[in-house]
Amino acid sequence: MPNWNRLQTNSFLECSARDRAVGLVDEGSFVELGGPFDRLVSPHLVALGEAVENDDGIVTGVGRIGARPVFVISQEGRFIGGSVGEVGGAKMVGIIDMAIDFNDRLVAEFPDLPPSARPLVAISFETGGVRLHEANAGLLAHAEVMDALQRARHKVPVVALIGSRIGCFGGMGFVAAATDAIVMSEFGRLGLTGPEVIEQEMGKDEFDASNRALVYRTTGGRHKYVMGDANFLVDDTVAAFRAQLADLCALPVSSFEAMRRIGSPELVEKQLRGVALAAELKPSDARDVWRHAGNNDPVGLADGPLADFRKSVRRLAL
Amino acid sequence: MSLETIEFTVAGDGRSVSLSRRAHCGVVGSGDLEVLLEPKTADAAVSVRIVTPVKGFDALWKRVVEHFVAETGLSGLSIDINDNNASPAIVALRLRQALAEAQG
């Protein structure tokens, strides 16, 4: 086990999946379930002769924040780009279902249990989405995770944490969007089609994936915060992500409804207003949208310290 | 195109340094590996199992692990490795890290 105190000041971006899982919950409280010693390797990779990992690139377990049981899923980007296949997806579903079952049992037995003592799910994303080696099994795994999020709705809050190297793209971008709240650092990136894939499909004129500034101002934490895709923008430390998660742990599940992006007729209407705005504004760059949201100096705002950004940024109202 | 599984045992040198608990270290990234060390009570030998996509390096794997066992005097454990094209130096480093984790 890594030293918990030392982990807290570490860059979230630099942390392995297991370090994030351990550091996000209270000291010494993380218990890994379906860990490397359970040897849950992907049978698809074995058949293809590809290197396997005993946790299939996803750390799952349970810990505590205060009195709240926190069920943790943490993805490892260094193993095949954090791609999610059949086994990894099943581990995610298993943990979410475990949280739901535990919640149901607790609420049945202790109806007066305060929200701060009821289960919550935290997912630390670092993934490009479906593991292409596993084809339909990988796609199905994503669908099953989406299903599990639906089952958790109104029962167990699901919080996404995005601030790791690979970002959160592809099918898992959809999954993140379907969670109740999203916490990002400015180094976190969130999207559906990743920059390299857009460049490959549409050409360098459409999107230059080697242009880091462009990539970050289109998919990075600051932009996602302006757009309302991310609910919270925190510093790049384990402690900062943990503090935000701890704040959310105080809230009842009903309070998470207002943070969601999808899942109600009102939110569909809001999305449609966004589409209409895009058609009217015809933005050629993320800066155009920042300006429209009321930020007169988007370049200065993007380059300044994060604390100043948080203080002065105007977020898009739809 | 299939995964290679290399299995062998290394006899300890009689110093019988044993593990008190199991340990895991590393991520199977490109050029990297994960190591699992587990104490076993059945016998004093070191059982080794390596899963790798690379063929033809059985003798080298054996030398690296034998060197690690000789250096540390370990006995009565199993070493389980999932490899993805790691160099011998990286393998030696991760074995050391896993041991530090088990003793830390």
Interface residues (C-beta under 8 A of the other chain):
Chain A: S16 A17 G35 P36 F37 V41 L45 V46 L48 G49 E50 A51 V52 E53 N54 E76 R78 F79
Chain B: M1 S2 L3 R22 H24 V27 V28 G29 D32 E34 L36 E38 V51 T52 P53 D80 N82 D83 N84 N85
